[in-house]
Amino acid sequence: MKMMRVVALLAVTSAVAGWTAEAQTLGEGVTVSKDNRTIAVTATDSVTVTADVATVNVGFVVYGVDHDSAYADGSKTSNAIMDALKKAGVPSDAIESQIQNLAEVQSYQQNQLSEAERAKRKWALTQSWTIRANAADAARVLDIAVKAGANQSGRISWTLKDENATQAQAAEKALQRARTMAEEMAKGLNVKLGALLFASNQAPVSPMGFGVGMGVAGLGGSIENMAYSELPPLAISPTRITKSATVYAVFAIE
């Protein structure tokens, strides 16, 4: 929500009597006091843009009757996913390993399984990666990994290639809002607003945009007679990211 707040109206001439304040040095030789004529305001504004970078989380879990079989199946799945991504043109430096773990399945993790399923799930190998891509390619990257065996995948983090540029746009809008507000104040005092003497930008922390987490498991066979490999990617849209900036500005009064 856009907000504007008057911080102070300082050092007005004798035509507007009664305003006094202690001197305040703002830096760069700018001092606000009862001996000069200034208007100081604080304004906040924001810019909202569509994310252009996606970090796609992909991974898998495979089970085995023993240590060796779980590792063997995990190795096949791991390399199949990497091979599929590389064949699709995903750069190696865009892929980062996150988790890889081979462990015996604990009994409490098998409570809901039948005896036959428990026998097959004695050991588990899990592995995951993050893949950085253009936002427009997020669905394709996820689709490639899932179809290659990444059955624990789906969460996407959305960011911007140049967050500083968007933050600067928000600061510029906030400064424009501050000037508009100061001009209205000057009109009320029947004076003319002068040059900008001082401005500081205090940008609030803006959270990253996140997609909804999703686990993809057990996909296979056919849907309406369409081969699994021919299924289209999921319909995924990049999130919108808002960057806000707060500006404190001091203007001269002519």
Summary of the structure (lengths in Angstrom):
residues: 254
radius of gyration: 29.4
end to end distance: 32.5
largest distance: 92.5
contacts: 748
relative contact order: 0.23
helix: 31%
strand: 38%
